[in-house]
Amino acid sequence: MRLDKFLKVSRLIKRRTVAKDVSDQGRIWVNGREAKASTTIKVGDELMIQFGQKRVTVRVDRIVETTRKDEAAEMYTVLREESNASD
C-alpha cells in the first residue's frame, strides 16, 4: 500500500493530500530512509513522522484498504513519541 494511503486509512494523518504534502516536505521516514508519498508500505515497517514540534515513530501491524475509525489504531503500534521543543 502507498504511504500516503496508509497514513489516511490508519488516521495518522487526516487527509491523503496532507499526507502527500508532508512526505514531499521530507518529514516522513520509512525504516530510517526519507520516504515519498508513493513509497510502498509493508507490515513490520517503521514510520517516523515529524508533526511540528513532535516526532512519532510507529510500526505497521496491519494493512487494510478501508477501516472503521475505532479500528484504525489497530493498524499500527506507537513505539516512541518525542517532543522537539527546547525547554
C-alpha positions as CSV (number, residue, x, y, z in Angstrom):
1,M,0.0,0.0,0.0
2,R,1.2,3.5,-0.7
3,L,2.5,5.6,2.2
4,D,0.0,8.4,1.7
5,K,-2.9,6.0,1.6
6,F,-1.7,4.1,4.7
7,L,-1.5,7.4,6.7
8,K,-5.0,8.3,5.7
9,V,-6.6,4.9,6.3
10,S,-4.9,4.5,9.6
11,R,-5.9,8.1,10.5
12,L,-2.3,9.1,11.5
13,I,-2.9,12.0,9.1
14,K,-6.5,13.1,8.3
15,R,-6.3,13.6,4.6
16,R,-4.4,11.9,1.8
17,T,-3.4,15.2,0.2
18,V,-2.0,16.4,3.6
19,A,-0.1,13.1,3.9
20,K,1.4,13.6,0.4
21,D,2.4,17.2,1.2
22,V,4.1,16.1,4.5
23,S,6.1,13.4,2.7
24,D,7.0,15.8,-0.1
25,Q,8.4,18.1,2.6
26,G,10.7,15.3,3.8
27,R,9.0,14.9,7.2
28,I,8.4,11.1,6.9
29,W,11.0,8.3,7.1
30,V,10.4,4.6,6.5
31,N,12.9,2.3,8.1
32,G,15.3,5.2,8.5
33,R,15.1,6.4,4.9
34,E,13.3,9.5,3.8
35,A,10.1,8.5,2.1
36,K,7.9,9.8,-0.7
37,A,4.1,9.5,-0.9
38,S,4.4,6.7,-3.4
39,T,6.7,4.5,-1.1
40,T,5.3,1.0,-0.6
41,I,4.5,0.2,3.0
42,K,4.6,-3.4,4.3
43,V,3.8,-5.0,7.7
44,G,6.7,-4.5,10.0
45,D,7.9,-1.2,8.5
46,E,8.8,1.6,11.0
47,L,7.5,5.0,10.1
48,M,8.8,8.2,11.7
49,I,6.6,11.2,11.2
50,Q,7.5,14.8,12.1
51,F,4.4,16.7,13.3
52,G,5.6,20.3,14.0
53,Q,7.3,20.0,17.4
54,K,6.5,16.3,17.9
55,R,8.1,13.2,16.3
56,V,6.1,10.0,16.3
57,T,7.6,6.6,15.5
58,V,5.1,3.7,14.7
59,R,5.4,0.1,13.5
60,V,3.0,-1.1,10.8
61,D,1.0,-4.0,12.2
62,R,-1.8,-4.4,9.6
63,I,-2.6,-3.2,6.1
64,V,-6.2,-3.0,5.1
65,E,-7.8,-1.0,2.3
66,T,-10.5,0.5,4.5
67,T,-11.3,0.5,8.2
68,R,-13.7,2.0,10.7
69,K,-12.5,4.8,12.9
70,D,-12.4,2.7,16.1
71,E,-10.3,0.0,14.3
72,A,-7.8,2.4,12.7
73,A,-5.4,2.4,15.7
74,E,-5.0,-1.4,15.3
75,M,-3.1,-0.9,12.1
76,Y,0.0,0.4,13.9
77,T,1.8,0.4,17.3
78,V,3.3,3.6,18.6
79,L,6.9,2.9,19.5
80,R,8.1,6.4,20.5
81,E,6.7,10.0,20.9
82,E,9.4,12.7,21.2
83,S,9.0,16.4,21.7
84,N,11.4,18.6,19.8
85,A,10.6,21.7,21.9
86,S,13.7,23.1,23.5
87,D,12.9,24.0,27.1
